[in-house]
Amino acid sequence: MQLHYGLNDYKDVDFMAFLPIILPIIVVGTLLVLIALIDLYRHRKTRKNVLIWTLNILFANTLGPILYFVIGRKESEKS
């Protein structure tokens, strides 16, 4: 029974076969982040907590931009 797996165990895996699955996820995530940052920059005068939303968008990868579009944009409409 082997409890530890080393890097040698991964030498037979074809990582290029996973590229068509992983690449669209990376592209969509990057686009979400860019669009959220552009929207935040354009409306920075009316948004509250711009720094917190910027950090949230950048460091919470896919969830950050989604939260910004759901919660952050409504925040400025109320004021």
MARDREN-529302 format. One record per residue: residue number from 1; residue in one letter; x, z, y of N, C-alpha, C in turn. Coordinates in pm, whole numbers, padded with zeros to 5 digits. Layout:
BEGIN
+-----+-----+--------+--------+--------+--------+--------+--------+--------+--------+--------+
|   n | res |   n_c1 |   n_c3 |   n_c2 |  ca_c1 |  ca_c3 |  ca_c2 |   c_c1 |   c_c3 |   c_c2 |
+-----+-----+--------+--------+--------+--------+--------+--------+--------+--------+--------+
| NUM |   A |      X |      Z |      Y |      X |      Z |      Y |      X |      Z |      Y |
...
+-----+-----+--------+--------+--------+--------+--------+--------+--------+--------+--------+
//
This chain:
BEGIN
+-----+-----+--------+--------+--------+--------+--------+--------+--------+--------+--------+
|   n | res |   n_c1 |   n_c3 |   n_c2 |  ca_c1 |  ca_c3 |  ca_c2 |   c_c1 |   c_c3 |   c_c2 |
+-----+-----+--------+--------+--------+--------+--------+--------+--------+--------+--------+
|   1 |   M |  00084 |  00000 | -00118 |  00000 |  00000 |  00000 |  00088 |  00000 |  00124 |
|   2 |   Q |  00068 | -00103 |  00207 |  00150 | -00117 |  00326 |  00072 | -00066 |  00448 |
|   3 |   L |  00128 |  00032 |  00517 |  00060 |  00091 |  00631 |  00105 |  00032 |  00764 |
|   4 |   H |  00221 | -00030 |  00767 |  00275 | -00082 |  00891 |  00291 | -00233 |  00879 |
|   5 |   Y |  00239 | -00301 |  00976 |  00253 | -00446 |  00981 |  00350 | -00482 |  01092 |
|   6 |   G |  00447 | -00565 |  01061 |  00546 | -00604 |  01159 |  00518 | -00742 |  01215 |
|   7 |   L |  00604 | -00787 |  01304 |  00587 | -00919 |  01364 |  00609 | -01030 |  01262 |
|   8 |   N |  00681 | -01002 |  01157 |  00703 | -01104 |  01054 |  00574 | -01144 |  00983 |
|   9 |   D |  00476 | -01057 |  00984 |  00348 | -01088 |  00920 |  00270 | -01192 |  00999 |
|  10 |   Y |  00302 | -01210 |  01126 |  00231 | -01305 |  01210 |  00297 | -01442 |  01218 |
|  11 |   K |  00409 | -01461 |  01151 |  00480 | -01588 |  01161 |  00405 | -01703 |  01094 |
|  12 |   D |  00316 | -01672 |  01002 |  00241 | -01776 |  00932 |  00109 | -01810 |  01000 |
|  13 |   V |  00073 | -01740 |  01105 | -00054 | -01764 |  01174 | -00034 | -01878 |  01274 |
|  14 |   D | -00126 | -01972 |  01273 | -00121 | -02084 |  01368 | -00202 | -02047 |  01492 |
|  15 |   F | -00130 | -02001 |  01595 | -00197 | -01956 |  01717 | -00254 | -02073 |  01797 |
|  16 |   M | -00202 | -02192 |  01779 | -00255 | -02308 |  01850 | -00396 | -02344 |  01801 |
|  17 |   A | -00432 | -02299 |  01684 | -00568 | -02324 |  01634 | -00670 | -02241 |  01711 |
|  18 |   F | -00627 | -02129 |  01768 | -00716 | -02044 |  01846 | -00727 | -02090 |  01991 |
|  19 |   L | -00642 | -02180 |  02036 | -00641 | -02223 |  02175 | -00773 | -02281 |  02223 |
|  20 |   P | -00841 | -02366 |  02146 | -00971 | -02416 |  02194 | -01076 | -02307 |  02211 |
|  21 |   I | -01060 | -02195 |  02146 | -01154 | -02084 |  02161 | -01115 | -01996 |  02280 |
|  22 |   I | -00987 | -01971 |  02296 | -00939 | -01878 |  02398 | -00934 | -01943 |  02537 |
|  23 |   L | -00898 | -02069 |  02546 | -00880 | -02134 |  02675 | -01006 | -02135 |  02762 |
|  24 |   P | -01123 | -02170 |  02710 | -01243 | -02163 |  02796 | -01274 | -02022 |  02846 |
|  25 |   I | -01247 | -01922 |  02765 | -01271 | -01784 |  02808 | -01178 | -01748 |  02923 |
|  26 |   I | -01053 | -01790 |  02914 | -00956 | -01762 |  03021 | -00995 | -01837 |  03148 |
|  27 |   V | -01037 | -01962 |  03135 | -01076 | -02041 |  03252 | -01198 | -01982 |  03320 |
|  28 |   V | -01300 | -01944 |  03244 | -01422 | -01886 |  03302 | -01390 | -01753 |  03370 |
|  29 |   G | -01309 | -01671 |  03308 | -01270 | -01543 |  03368 | -01195 | -01562 |  03498 |
|  30 |   T | -01102 | -01658 |  03500 | -01025 | -01685 |  03622 | -01116 | -01739 |  03732 |
|  31 |   L | -01207 | -01828 |  03698 | -01301 | -01881 |  03798 | -01390 | -01771 |  03854 |
|  32 |   L | -01437 | -01682 |  03769 | -01519 | -01570 |  03817 | -01443 | -01486 |  03919 |
|  33 |   V | -01318 | -01455 |  03888 | -01237 | -01374 |  03978 | -01215 | -01448 |  04109 |
|  34 |   L | -01179 | -01575 |  04104 | -01154 | -01652 |  04227 | -01279 | -01665 |  04313 |
|  35 |   I | -01391 | -01696 |  04253 | -01515 | -01712 |  04330 | -01557 | -01579 |  04393 |
|  36 |   A | -01543 | -01471 |  04319 | -01578 | -01339 |  04373 | -01486 | -01302 |  04489 |
|  37 |   L | -01355 | -01328 |  04477 | -01263 | -01297 |  04586 | -01289 | -01382 |  04709 |
|  38 |   I | -01320 | -01510 |  04689 | -01352 | -01597 |  04802 | -01478 | -01550 |  04872 |
|  39 |   D | -01581 | -01516 |  04796 | -01706 | -01466 |  04855 | -01684 | -01336 |  04930 |
|  40 |   L | -01606 | -01247 |  04872 | -01576 | -01119 |  04938 | -01499 | -01142 |  05067 |
|  41 |   Y | -01405 | -01236 |  05067 | -01327 | -01265 |  05187 | -01415 | -01326 |  05296 |
|  42 |   R | -01505 | -01415 |  05260 | -01591 | -01479 |  05359 | -01689 | -01381 |  05423 |
|  43 |   H | -01730 | -01281 |  05350 | -01828 | -01185 |  05400 | -01767 | -01046 |  05419 |
|  44 |   R | -01640 | -01041 |  05450 | -01573 | -00911 |  05460 | -01622 | -00827 |  05577 |
|  45 |   K | -01679 | -00890 |  05679 | -01730 | -00814 |  05795 | -01859 | -00740 |  05760 |
|  46 |   T | -01939 | -00796 |  05672 | -02067 | -00734 |  05639 | -02062 | -00649 |  05512 |
|  47 |   R | -01959 | -00659 |  05434 | -01948 | -00583 |  05310 | -01893 | -00443 |  05338 |
|  48 |   K | -01940 | -00349 |  05259 | -01884 | -00214 |  05263 | -01782 | -00202 |  05152 |
|  49 |   N | -01681 | -00120 |  05171 | -01580 | -00091 |  05068 | -01511 | -00217 |  05018 |
|  50 |   V | -01457 | -00296 |  05108 | -01393 | -00422 |  05071 | -01273 | -00397 |  04980 |
|  51 |   L | -01193 | -00296 |  05011 | -01075 | -00267 |  04930 | -01114 | -00226 |  04788 |
|  52 |   I | -01216 | -00143 |  04776 | -01259 | -00099 |  04644 | -01312 | -00218 |  04563 |
|  53 |   W | -01389 | -00306 |  04628 | -01440 | -00423 |  04556 | -01328 | -00518 |  04517 |
|  54 |   T | -01228 | -00532 |  04602 | -01114 | -00618 |  04569 | -01041 | -00565 |  04446 |
|  55 |   L | -01014 | -00436 |  04442 | -00947 | -00377 |  04327 | -01033 | -00387 |  04202 |
|  56 |   N | -01163 | -00368 |  04219 | -01255 | -00379 |  04106 | -01255 | -00522 |  04050 |
|  57 |   I | -01259 | -00620 |  04137 | -01259 | -00760 |  04093 | -01128 | -00795 |  04022 |
|  58 |   L | -01017 | -00750 |  04076 | -00887 | -00786 |  04019 | -00855 | -00714 |  03889 |
|  59 |   F | -00889 | -00586 |  03880 | -00844 | -00508 |  03766 | -00949 | -00488 |  03657 |
|  60 |   A | -01074 | -00521 |  03685 | -01176 | -00508 |  03582 | -01209 | -00645 |  03524 |
|  61 |   N | -01116 | -00737 |  03533 | -01120 | -00874 |  03483 | -01259 | -00939 |  03484 |
|  62 |   T | -01327 | -00948 |  03376 | -01455 | -01019 |  03373 | -01569 | -00932 |  03423 |
|  63 |   L | -01566 | -00805 |  03394 | -01673 | -00716 |  03435 | -01673 | -00693 |  03587 |
|  64 |   G | -01558 | -00690 |  03649 | -01547 | -00666 |  03794 | -01620 | -00769 |  03877 |
|  65 |   P | -01594 | -00899 |  03858 | -01669 | -00999 |  03936 | -01819 | -00998 |  03907 |
|  66 |   I | -01857 | -00971 |  03784 | -02000 | -00966 |  03752 | -02065 | -00849 |  03825 |
|  67 |   L | -02001 | -00733 |  03825 | -02054 | -00619 |  03899 | -02061 | -00648 |  04048 |
|  68 |   Y | -01961 | -00718 |  04100 | -01962 | -00752 |  04242 | -02082 | -00840 |  04276 |
|  69 |   F | -02108 | -00942 |  04194 | -02219 | -01031 |  04223 | -02354 | -00963 |  04204 |
|  70 |   V | -02363 | -00867 |  04113 | -02489 | -00799 |  04088 | -02512 | -00685 |  04189 |
|  71 |   I | -02411 | -00604 |  04215 | -02426 | -00486 |  04299 | -02370 | -00506 |  04440 |
|  72 |   G | -02251 | -00562 |  04451 | -02181 | -00571 |  04579 | -02248 | -00658 |  04682 |
|  73 |   R | -02306 | -00767 |  04639 | -02373 | -00856 |  04734 | -02504 | -00796 |  04783 |
|  74 |   K | -02574 | -00723 |  04698 | -02699 | -00658 |  04740 | -02672 | -00544 |  04836 |
|  75 |   E | -02553 | -00485 |  04825 | -02516 | -00372 |  04910 | -02519 | -00411 |  05057 |
|  76 |   S | -02471 | -00531 |  05091 | -02467 | -00571 |  05231 | -02601 | -00622 |  05280 |
|  77 |   E | -02689 | -00667 |  05190 | -02821 | -00715 |  05231 | -02908 | -00600 |  05278 |
|  78 |   K | -02885 | -00480 |  05227 | -02964 | -00364 |  05265 | -02932 | -00317 |  05406 |
|  79 |   S | -02807 | -00335 |  05449 | -02767 | -00285 |  05580 | -02792 | -00385 |  05690 |
+-----+-----+--------+--------+--------+--------+--------+--------+--------+--------+--------+
//
